[in-house]
Amino acid sequence: MKFSAKISIMPHDALLDPQGKTVENNTSKLGIDNISNIRIGKHVFLELESKSETEAKETIKEICEKLLVNQITEKYDFEIFDN
């Protein structure tokens, strides 16, 4: 079976997000003063072949934890869809 996955990777809530803070600090220079707590992360989209949805979820979890996500500083979640 073919599946698609959408993975969202974000900094842990307890950690400072320097990219988000930089964007937040510069919004006032654009005259935008009503935005706060900007957090910047990553989205990864992929397709995979797998025997079952359960196996596909395990594969996605493995690629996240071994390759895509620094678990010390980042958290992730994902959605999986049948193709």
Secondary structure as the mmCIF struct_conf table of DSSP 4:
data_model
#
loop_
_struct_conf.conf_type_id
_struct_conf.id
_struct_conf.beg_label_comp_id
_struct_conf.beg_label_asym_id
_struct_conf.beg_label_seq_id
_struct_conf.end_label_comp_id
_struct_conf.end_label_asym_id
_struct_conf.end_label_seq_id
STRN STRN1 LYS A 2 PRO A 11
TURN_TY1_P TURN_TY1_P1 ASP A 13 ALA A 14
BEND BEND1 LEU A 15 LEU A 15
HELX_RH_AL_P HELX_RH_AL_P1 PRO A 18 THR A 27
HELX_RH_3T_P HELX_RH_3T_P1 SER A 28 LEU A 30
TURN_TY1_P TURN_TY1_P2 GLY A 31 GLY A 31
BEND BEND2 ASN A 34 ASN A 34
STRN STRN2 LYS A 42 GLU A 49
BEND BEND3 LYS A 51 SER A 52
HELX_RH_AL_P HELX_RH_AL_P2 GLU A 53 ILE A 63
HELX_RH_PI_P HELX_RH_PI_P1 CYS A 64 LEU A 68
TURN_TY1_P TURN_TY1_P3 GLN A 71 THR A 73
STRN STRN3 GLU A 74 ASP A 82
#
